[in-house]
Amino acid sequence: MAKLIYSAITSLDGYVADRDGRFDWSIPDDEVHAAVNDVMRPIGTHLYGRRIYEVMVAWETLDTTDEPAVIKDFADIWRRADKVVYSTTLQAVSSRRTRIERHFDGGEVAQLKIRADSDLVIGGPTLAGHALELELVDELHLFVSPVLAGGGIRALPEDLGASLSQISERGFGNGVVHAHFAVTG
């Protein structure tokens, strides 16, 4: 059975975007980006809400000709994966290997995990929050940035309780820490 993984770049105080919706402080340098690529490389399917899909879809057409190797690598990784976008408002997708589902159904996601040949990643804190509440998420990859956002969009639901077991941690030269956990209960 495939694992469902939630991966996010977050501030030290637990936000993926600040009060103004900005997340420029989370843009990874090459070292961190290479680690994110390694997390994403084995992923076969990305599960997205509309907002995160609208951010990520830029990877579909990004001209990587003059970009660093880590950017080219991520674009290739992203383009090879299947994508499912959960949205009641999105009318059409603008990337290959992508389909729209109108509602997030925990039972269907559980079946997707059973049928999948490779792991799945869930993107966006709202959608990931639903999956965490339904106990569908198997692992967390949190890239914690050395910044305090002071409020905004939380990376994890405020009232969620879960037991975690640390798998690994890694520090980077820019102060980011990658914390990798298994969800154990």
C-alpha positions in Angstrom: 0.0 0.0 0.0 1.2 3.5 -0.9 1.8 6.2 1.7 0.1 9.5 1.8 2.7 12.2 2.6 2.1 15.8 3.6 5.0 18.0 2.8 5.2 21.8 3.5 7.6 24.6 3.9 6.6 26.3 7.1 7.7 29.1 9.4 9.0 28.3 12.8 5.7 29.3 14.3 3.8 27.0 12.0 2.5 29.0 9.0 2.8 28.4 5.3 1.9 32.0 4.5 1.8 35.1 6.6 -1.2 37.4 7.3 -0.9 39.0 3.9 -0.8 35.7 2.1 2.9 36.1 1.4 5.3 33.1 1.4 8.4 34.7 -0.2 10.3 33.8 3.0 9.8 30.1 2.2 11.5 30.1 -1.2 14.1 27.4 -0.9 17.7 27.9 -1.8 19.4 25.2 -4.0 20.4 23.0 -1.1 16.8 22.9 0.4 15.3 22.6 -3.1 17.4 19.6 -3.8 16.1 18.0 -0.6 12.5 18.8 -1.5 13.2 17.2 -4.9 14.4 14.1 -3.2 11.1 13.9 -1.2 9.0 14.5 -4.3 11.0 12.2 -6.7 9.2 8.9 -5.7 5.8 10.5 -5.7 3.3 9.2 -8.3 0.3 11.4 -7.5 -0.1 14.9 -6.1 -3.4 15.7 -4.4 -4.2 19.5 -4.4 -6.8 21.9 -3.4 -7.5 24.6 -6.0 -5.4 27.4 -4.5 -2.2 25.3 -4.2 -2.8 23.9 -7.7 -3.0 27.4 -9.1 0.4 28.1 -7.5 2.0 24.8 -8.6 0.7 24.7 -12.2 3.3 27.2 -13.2 5.7 24.2 -13.2 3.9 22.8 -16.2 5.1 25.5 -18.6 8.0 27.0 -16.8 10.9 27.5 -19.3 13.8 25.9 -17.4 16.4 26.6 -20.1 18.4 29.1 -18.1 17.3 27.8 -14.6 19.6 26.0 -12.1 19.7 22.2 -12.1 17.4 21.9 -9.0 14.7 23.9 -10.8 14.9 21.8 -13.9 14.8 18.6 -11.8 11.7 19.7 -9.9 9.9 20.7 -13.1 10.6 17.3 -14.5 9.5 15.6 -11.3 6.3 17.6 -11.2 5.4 17.1 -14.8 5.8 13.3 -14.6 3.4 12.9 -11.7 -0.4 12.6 -11.8 -2.4 15.4 -10.2 -5.8 15.4 -8.6 -7.3 18.8 -7.9 -10.2 18.9 -5.4 -12.3 21.9 -6.2 -16.0 22.8 -6.6 -15.1 26.0 -8.6 -12.2 25.1 -10.9 -13.7 24.6 -14.4 -10.7 23.2 -16.2 -7.1 22.2 -15.5 -4.1 23.6 -17.5 -1.7 20.7 -16.9 -1.3 17.3 -18.3 -1.9 14.2 -16.2 -4.4 16.2 -14.1 -8.1 15.6 -13.2 -10.6 17.5 -11.1 -12.6 15.9 -8.3 -15.5 18.0 -7.0 -15.2 16.7 -3.4 -12.5 15.3 -1.1 -13.7 11.8 -0.2 -11.6 10.1 2.5 -12.8 6.6 1.4 -11.8 7.3 -2.2 -8.4 8.6 -1.1 -7.9 5.4 1.1 -8.7 3.3 -2.0 -6.3 5.4 -4.1 -3.5 4.6 -1.5 -4.3 0.9 -1.9 -4.3 0.9 -5.7 -1.3 3.2 -6.1 2.1 1.9 -7.3 3.9 4.7 -5.7 3.4 7.2 -2.8 1.1 10.1 -2.9 1.7 13.7 -1.6 -1.0 16.0 -0.4 -0.4 19.7 -1.0 -2.0 22.7 0.7 -2.7 23.0 4.4 -6.5 22.9 4.2 -6.7 19.7 2.1 -3.9 18.2 4.2 -5.8 19.1 7.3 -8.9 17.2 6.2 -6.7 14.2 5.4 -5.0 14.4 8.8 -8.3 14.6 10.6 -9.4 11.5 8.7 -6.1 9.7 9.7 -5.2 9.2 6.0 -1.7 10.8 6.3 1.2 8.5 6.9 4.1 10.8 7.0 5.0 14.5 7.4 7.9 16.3 5.8 8.1 19.8 7.3 10.8 22.2 6.1 10.9 24.6 8.9 12.2 28.1 7.9 14.0 30.3 10.4 11.3 33.0 10.4 8.3 33.9 12.6 5.4 34.7 10.3 3.3 35.9 13.3 0.0 34.6 11.9 -1.6 33.7 8.6 -2.3 30.3 7.1 -1.4 27.5 9.4 0.6 24.5 8.1 -1.3 22.1 10.5 -4.9 22.4 11.8 -4.9 24.2 15.2 -7.0 21.7 17.0 -5.5 18.5 15.6 -4.0 15.9 17.9 -1.8 13.1 16.6 1.1 11.0 17.8 4.2 11.2 15.7 7.5 9.2 15.5 10.5 11.1 14.2 12.1 9.4 11.2 14.9 11.9 10.6 15.9 15.5 10.7 18.4 17.5 8.7 19.7 21.1 9.0 20.7 23.2 6.1 23.1 26.1 5.7 20.4 28.7 5.4 18.9 27.6 8.8 16.0 25.5 7.4 15.4 22.2 9.2 13.8 19.3 7.5 11.7 17.3 10.1 10.4 13.9 8.8 7.8 12.2 10.9 5.6 9.1 10.7 2.0 9.5 11.9 1.6 6.8 14.5 -1.8 7.6 15.9 
